[in-house]
Amino acid sequence: DSALEKMVQVQVVLPSGKSSTLELPQCSKIGDLKILAQKSFGQGFLKLVKVADLAGADLAASLEAAGIRDGDSLTAVVCQAKVRASRNAFALWCSGDRMITWGDPKEVGENSAVIQDQLKGVEHVQTTRSAFAAILADGSVITWGQPNYGSDSSGVQDQLKGVQQIQATEAAFAAILKDGSVITWGNPDLGGDSSRVQHQL
């Protein structure tokens, strides 16, 4: 009957061998499947893996677009959630997965919807007193928060590629790149200006 919505069954298996067969409408999104799996296993953060890794997939994409068919079996990997705090805001994430931010709108970012869309595949987050810097899986960096505390990385953004690590002072960031060089930004009096020693870095 065309009035009845077609359902699909997908088996989700944890590396431990524990499995759950989930049933949901064929028109469902990847995000729907992920939420169902998280509830089924009682885990807040899961990465779904098929032939290709779905962890970085658009959660709004349909199951069909992701190549998930009735009777398919997926592996779900439990991630360890991590949290970072600035003075008045928090960021919660799982490596390679989504990020949730909350707190003072000035520190979370007044354009948080734009930032949230960019915060996919987050590997590491560092904070100053009132700004955040996130290293993404591709080695690029996204910053947000209060500009006078280091959220404005526009002056060095084109250099922030292959970033391996970020450290921070109260109002400045320093990033170590894959080639060993160091890029700094933020309040120049609190470490954001490294021009005097750049030849030694």
N, C-alpha and C positions, 0 to 999 in steps of 0.2 A: 504494500500500500504506500503510495507516494506521500500520504499524509503523515506516515510514521517516519521519524527521522532515523536514518541508518546509524547503527552503533558500531564502533570498532573496539576490539579487545587488544590490549598491549600488555605484554608481560615485562615487568621491570625487575631486574635482579641486582642485588648488592654483591660486592666481591666476596662477602662472607657466605654467599649461597642463598641467603634469605630472599624470597621472591614474592611478588604480588601481581595478580592479574587485574588490570584496571580497565573498566569499560566506560567509554565516553562517546559523545556524538561525533560523527565523522567530520563535521564542520569545526570541531574544537581547534584551539590554538596550542602551540607548544607550551605556552605559559599555563594553560589549563591542565595539561598532562603533568607538568612539573609540580604544580600545587597539589594535585591529586596524589602524586607519588610522595611528596613531602608529608602529607597528612597520613598516608597509608603506613609509612615507615616511622612517623613521629620525629622527623628530622627537618630542621628549618632551612638547611642549605644542602642542595643536591645538584650534581652535574649529571646530565643525561648524556650517554654516549651510545652512538649507533656505529655504523661503518665510519662515518665522519663524526667528529666531536660536535655535539649539539650545545655545549656549554656556552659558546659565544653566539648562538643563533638568536635571531630576533624572536622574542617570546610572543610577539603578535602574529608571527607567521603561522599559517595553517599546518596541521599535521601532514596533509597531502603535499604541500610545498616542501616540507622537510623530508619527504620520502618515507613517512611512517605509514604503514599499511596494517590492515586488520591481521592479527596473528603475529605481528612482529615482536621481537624480544630486544629490550634495551638494557644496558648496564647503567646503574646509578651509583655515582661515587659521592660519599658523604664528605663535605668540606668543613673545615674548622673555621668558624666565624671569628673575625678580628674586629677590634674597635679602637678608634683613636679619638682623642678629645682635644679641642682647642679650649680657650677660656670658657666659652659659653655655647659650644655646639659639639655634636658627636657625628662620627662617620662609622658605619658598620658595613663590613664587606666580607666576602669569601674570595680567595684568590681565583682570578679568572671569571668571577661571577658579577652579579649586580651589586650596587652600593645603595645604602639608605642613609640619608643625612637628616638631622633635625637639630633644633635649638634656635639661637638668635639668628633671625633672617639675614643680618649683616654678615654673619660668619658662615651660615649655610650657603649664602649666595642669593641675592635678590632675583637672579635669573636661574634659579635652581632647576627649573624644568629643562633648560638648555644644557646645563651641566650634567644632570642626571642622564640625559640622552648620550652624552659623551663618555660617561663613566661605565664602560663595558670592558671586561677583561682586566680589572684592577688587580695589580700584584702587590703593591705596597703603598702605604699612605704615611706622610709625615706632616706635622703641624708646627706652626709658630703659635704665638699667643692668640691670634685671631684670623689665621688663614690655613688652608690645607693645600697639599701638593700630592697628587696621585701618580704613580708610575703605572702605565698600562702595559699589557703583554707585549706590545710592539716596541717598547722602550721609549715611547713618547710620554709627555707629562701634561697633566691638566691641573690648573690651579684655580682656587676660588676662595672667597672670604673678603676680608678688608684689605684694600690695596696698600695702605701704609704698613701692613704687616706681612707683605710678601705675596699677596694673591695676584698681583700684576706681573706676569712673566713675559709680557708681549715683547719686551726689549731683547730677550734671549731665546724666545720660543723656537726660532729656526735652528738654534744650536742644541736644543734639548732632544737629541736623537740617540738611541742606544744607551739610555740612562740605566745604570746598574743600582745606584743607591742615592738616597737624598737624606741630608741631615739639616737641622734647623737651629737657629737661635730664637730669641724672643720675636724677632721681626724680619728674619732673612732666611733664605734657603741656599744650600750648596748641593749641587748634583755632581756625582762622579760618573763619567761616561765610560763606555766600553774600552776606549783607547787610553783611559787613565787620566784624561784631562778633567778639569773641574770648572763648572759654570756656576756663578752666583747671581742672585737677584734679591730684591727686597730693600729694606732700609739700609742705606749706605753706611750709616754710622754703627750699625749692629751686625755687620758682616756681609751685607749685600753688594758691596763694592770691593772686589778683590784685585783691581787693576794694579795696585802697587806691588803685589806679589805674584801676579799672573804668570810671569816668566819662570817662577819657581814651581808652579803647580803642574 
